[in-house]
Amino acid sequence: MKNGIKITPAGEVEVIDFSKPDELSVLQTAVGGWVQAIDLSNILSLWVNEEGKMIRLEHNPIAQVFWDMSFGQETDYIVGTVVLTGTPDADGETQGLSDEHIQVLKEFIEAAAGKVLETVK
């Protein structure tokens, strides 16, 4: 089983299994189109809809927090539903997140959601 975390623009969080044989299909369905993977660190990748800005998907403030932490603020604008996974292994295969990583990320997402909501008020 290969698990990732799906995050919608509304802040809904879901653990998804993107195991083979349909790995690409699962990721494309999750983000609603063609996928683009961006490595945020040496252990975490962010999957986004490659055409998200062109088709005017809604801003994803939680995903934006992950982007800003990795690349700095105002370097890009993250839209649409995203998926967090592990980074590729030496063979280029995308790794799933461990149960421990999922728990830590869920706690971070919950805290980040609270901060995002505070700034909107």
Phi, psi and omega per residue, in radians:
M1 nan 2.309 3.083
K2 -2.039 2.000 -3.086
N3 -1.828 2.552 3.015
G4 -2.381 3.022 3.135
I5 -2.039 2.123 3.084
K6 -1.639 2.311 -3.138
I7 -2.245 2.111 3.123
T8 -1.531 2.862 3.059
P9 -1.026 -0.471 3.117
A10 -1.391 -0.050 3.107
G11 1.569 0.170 3.079
E12 -1.303 2.366 -3.064
V13 -2.106 2.338 -3.138
E14 -2.508 2.350 3.014
V15 -1.425 2.245 3.134
I16 -2.120 2.623 3.056
D17 -1.751 2.078 -3.127
F18 -1.991 0.586 -3.135
S19 -1.065 2.739 3.034
K20 -1.147 2.715 0.275
P21 -1.567 -0.084 -3.023
D22 -1.869 0.563 -3.063
E23 -0.893 -0.956 -3.115
L24 -1.085 -0.767 -3.135
S25 -1.064 -0.736 3.124
V26 -1.095 -0.779 -3.128
L27 -1.164 -0.713 3.119
Q28 -1.127 -0.716 3.106
T29 -1.121 -0.714 -3.113
A30 -1.075 -0.724 -3.099
V31 -1.647 -0.120 3.072
G32 1.400 0.558 3.105
G33 2.804 -2.809 3.111
W34 -1.054 2.512 -3.071
V35 -1.856 2.629 2.984
Q36 -2.310 2.276 3.128
A37 -1.811 2.346 3.094
I38 -2.176 2.150 3.080
D39 -1.340 2.082 3.134
L40 -1.504 -0.474 3.128
S41 -2.738 -2.968 3.128
N42 -1.379 -0.043 3.120
I43 -2.259 -0.099 -3.002
L44 -2.324 2.227 3.066
S45 -2.018 2.567 3.101
L46 -1.977 2.137 3.107
W47 -1.800 2.214 -3.108
V48 -2.222 2.885 3.015
N49 -1.298 2.058 -3.073
E50 -1.003 -0.526 -3.107
E51 -1.847 0.247 -3.017
G52 -0.923 -0.742 -3.130
K53 -1.289 -0.654 -3.133
M54 -1.129 -0.620 -3.130
I55 -1.698 0.214 3.000
R56 1.014 0.870 3.042
L57 -1.221 2.745 -3.107
E58 -1.197 2.505 3.084
H59 -1.013 2.455 3.098
N60 -1.945 1.664 -3.041
P61 -1.145 -0.528 3.119
I62 -1.250 -0.802 3.083
A63 -1.073 -0.590 3.113
Q64 -1.056 -0.658 3.107
V65 -1.051 -0.790 3.123
F66 -1.082 -0.767 3.118
W67 -1.067 -0.873 -3.082
D68 -1.058 -0.663 3.119
M69 -1.152 -0.552 -3.099
S70 -1.528 -0.632 -2.982
F71 -2.179 -0.035 -3.124
G72 1.652 2.713 -3.127
Q73 -1.260 2.626 3.067
E74 1.077 0.483 3.036
T75 -1.726 -0.310 3.048
D76 -2.909 2.977 -3.082
Y77 -2.234 2.006 -3.013
I78 -1.651 2.248 -3.070
V79 -2.221 2.790 3.034
G80 1.331 3.094 3.067
T81 -1.250 2.429 -3.126
V82 -2.182 2.887 3.046
V83 -2.280 2.331 3.018
L84 -1.732 2.292 3.080
T85 -2.367 3.113 2.950
G86 -1.300 2.966 3.110
T87 -1.433 2.949 3.116
P88 -1.184 2.598 3.053
D89 -1.465 -3.003 -3.097
A90 -1.085 -0.392 3.120
D91 -1.638 0.059 3.129
G92 1.500 0.105 3.133
E93 -1.454 2.239 3.114
T94 -1.151 2.299 -3.129
Q95 -1.619 2.574 3.017
G96 -1.376 2.922 3.081
L97 -1.548 2.471 3.075
S98 -1.256 2.829 3.085
D99 -0.999 -0.673 3.132
E100 -1.129 -0.798 3.111
H101 -1.080 -0.703 3.127
I102 -1.073 -0.766 -3.133
Q103 -1.105 -0.807 3.141
V104 -1.096 -0.765 -3.140
L105 -1.141 -0.707 3.109
K106 -1.079 -0.735 3.106
E107 -1.112 -0.722 3.113
F108 -1.128 -0.761 -3.140
I109 -1.067 -0.742 3.119
E110 -1.073 -0.762 3.118
A111 -1.167 -0.735 -3.140
A112 -1.127 -0.678 3.129
A113 -1.061 -0.719 3.116
G114 -1.079 -0.755 -3.140
K115 -1.167 -0.705 3.111
V116 -1.082 -0.773 3.138
L117 -1.109 -0.633 3.108
E118 -1.093 -0.663 -3.100
T119 -1.292 -0.406 3.140
V120 -1.355 -0.534 -3.084
K121 -1.178 nan nan
